[in-house]
Amino acid sequence: MRILVVEDEVSLADSLRRGLSADGHWVDLAHDGHRGLDLALTGGPYDVVLLDLMLPGLSGYEICTRMRSHGFTTPVLMLTAKDGEYDEAEGLDSGADDYLTKPFSFVVLAARLRALTRRAGPGQSSARPGVLQAGDLVLDAQGRRCRRGTHEIELTARELGVLGCLMEQPGRAVAKQDILDEVWDTPHGIDPNIVEVYVSSLRRKIDAPFGRRSILTVHGTGYRMAPDGG
């Protein structure tokens, strides 16, 4: 899933980011209400928003209300130190889908997130088109982002295209010409061996620093992606 965490307690926000990233999710952080609202409206699409109630700038109530007024149906899980029934009612009335009181167990939080995405249906699920995974290597083609575990990896647009072409068919050999046809706008007249340059660059970025070997050479054909990410 792609998750937005809006939490002004920096240590808790970082802990949530690490835990959720370790579970295989993309995580964006905001530490105040205005930044949280800006990301919620323009930084997605997100599968879930974890929204603290008491924030500097705008409260969680206000962020949720504005999201709903703009037509955003993204599931919202309110996080708060308050535990009164009226606080919970106000959070749900503002458009939140669920409510979790601090301190909470990460196991319970993860279960709540799974329940929210099940309710949201396939359009909001972690199987959203454009997100590809091989082991701990994750490519968000739509968001133009790549990471290995919790480490973000900067790739060029063409590197993203070549990697996506391989990750769409894990374990299967993909010919250089097929990669060229899919990734290059005008592949005619271009030497297919140019693909080697981009594969070499990808290996330096997504494999070498992590001691992995995910892009394998298939002699006489092209390349294949190891299903487990190497």
JOUR-V978672 format. One record per pair of residues at least 4 apart in sequence whose ideal C-beta (glycine too) atoms are under 8 Angstrom apart, sorted by the first residue. I is the first residue (numbers start at 1). GAP is how many residues later the second one is. Records with the same first field share a line. If there is no record, write none. Layout:
I->GAP + GAP
This chain:
1->24 + 25 + 46 + 47 + 112 + 116 + 124 + 125
2->23 + 24 + 26 + 42 + 43 + 44 + 45 + 126 + 129 + 138 + 141
3->17 + 22 + 23 + 24 + 25 + 43 + 44 + 45 + 46 + 47 + 110
4->23 + 24 + 26 + 32 + 35 + 36 + 39 + 40 + 42 + 44 + 45 + 46
5->8 + 11 + 12 + 15 + 22 + 23 + 24 + 25 + 45
6->23 + 24 + 25 + 27 + 29 + 30 + 33 + 34 + 43 + 44 + 45 + 46 + 49 + 54 + 57
7->5 + 6 + 9 + 22 + 23 + 24 + 43 + 45 + 48 + 72
8->5 + 23 + 24 + 44 + 46 + 47 + 48
9->4 + 43
10->4 + 21
11->4
12->4 + 90
13->4 + 16 + 18
14->4 + 15
15->4
16->4 + 11 + 34 + 93
17->4 + 10 + 12
18->4 + 132
19->4 + 87
20->5 + 7
21->4 + 5 + 6 + 126 + 128 + 129
22->127 + 128
23->87
24->109 + 112 + 114
25->101
26->112 + 114 + 117 + 119 + 121
28->11 + 15 + 18
30->5 + 6 + 8 + 9
31->4
32->4 + 23 + 24 + 25 + 26
33->4 + 22 + 23 + 24 + 25 + 26 + 27 + 29 + 30
34->4 + 23 + 24
35->4 + 22
36->4 + 15 + 19 + 22 + 27
37->4 + 21 + 25 + 26 + 29 + 30
38->4 + 5
39->4 + 5
40->4 + 6 + 9 + 23 + 27 + 32 + 34
41->25 + 26 + 29 + 31
44->30
45->29 + 83
46->28
47->27 + 28 + 70 + 73 + 77 + 78 + 79 + 81
48->26 + 27 + 28 + 29 + 65 + 68 + 69 + 76
49->18 + 25 + 26 + 27 + 28
50->27 + 29
51->9 + 12 + 13 + 25 + 26 + 27 + 28 + 45
52->8 + 26 + 27 + 28
53->6 + 7 + 8 + 25 + 26 + 27 + 28 + 29 + 34 + 38
54->5 + 6 + 26 + 27 + 28
55->4 + 5 + 8
58->4 + 5 + 8
59->4
60->4 + 18 + 19 + 20 + 31 + 34 + 36
61->4 + 29 + 30 + 33
62->4 + 32
63->4
64->4 + 12 + 14 + 27 + 30 + 31 + 32
65->4 + 29 + 30
66->4
67->5 + 7 + 9 + 28
68->4 + 5 + 26 + 27
73->47 + 51
74->50
75->22 + 23 + 41 + 42 + 44 + 45 + 49
76->19 + 20 + 21 + 22
77->19 + 20 + 21 + 22 + 23 + 32 + 35 + 36 + 39
78->13 + 18 + 20 + 21 + 22
79->21 + 23 + 25
80->7 + 11 + 19 + 20 + 21 + 22
81->20 + 21
82->5 + 19
83->4 + 5 + 18
84->4
85->4
86->4
87->4
88->4 + 11
89->4
90->4
91->5 + 8
92->4 + 7
97->19 + 22
98->14 + 17 + 18
100->4 + 8 + 9 + 12
104->4 + 5
105->4
106->4
107->4
108->4
109->4
110->4
111->4
112->4
113->4
114->4
115->4
116->4
117->7 + 8 + 9
118->7
120->4 + 5
121->4
122->5
123->5
124->4
126->5
127->4
129->13
130->10 + 11 + 12 + 13
131->7 + 8 + 9 + 10 + 11
132->6 + 7 + 9 + 32 + 35 + 36
133->4 + 5 + 6 + 34 + 96
134->33 + 36 + 80 + 91 + 92 + 93 + 94 + 95 + 96
135->79 + 91 + 92 + 93 + 94 + 95
136->12 + 13 + 93
137->9 + 10 + 11 + 30 + 69 + 75 + 77 + 92 + 93
138->8 + 9 + 10
139->6 + 7 + 21 + 24 + 25 + 28
140->4 + 5 + 6
141->19 + 23
144->13 + 16
145->7
146->6 + 7 + 8 + 9 + 14 + 17 + 60
147->4 + 5 + 6
148->5 + 58 + 62 + 64 + 81
149->61
151->59
153->52 + 53
154->51
155->4 + 5 + 8 + 47 + 50
156->4
157->4
158->4 + 25 + 26 + 40
159->4 + 39 + 42 + 43 + 46
160->4
161->4 + 21 + 22
162->4 + 17 + 21 + 33 + 36 + 37 + 40
163->4 + 39 + 43
164->4
165->4 + 9 + 13 + 14 + 17 + 18
166->4 + 8 + 13 + 49 + 57 + 58 + 59
167->58
169->5 + 55 + 56
170->54 + 55 + 56 + 57
171->53 + 54 + 55 + 56
172->52
173->45 + 48 + 49 + 50 + 51
174->4 + 5 + 47 + 48 + 49 + 50
175->4 + 46 + 47
176->4 + 16 + 17 + 19 + 20 + 46 + 47
177->4 + 10 + 15 + 45
178->4 + 44
179->4 + 13 + 16 + 43 + 44
180->4 + 7 + 10 + 12 + 14 + 15
181->6
184->6
186->4
190->4
193->4
194->4
195->4 + 27 + 28
196->4
197->4
198->4
199->4 + 16 + 24
200->4
201->4
202->4 + 5 + 13
203->4 + 5 + 12
204->4
205->4
206->4 + 6 + 8 + 9
207->4 + 5 + 6 + 7 + 8 + 23
208->4
212->17 + 18
213->13 + 17
214->11 + 12 + 15 + 16
215->8 + 9 + 10 + 11 + 15
216->7 + 8 + 9 + 10
217->6
218->4 + 5 + 6
225->4
226->4
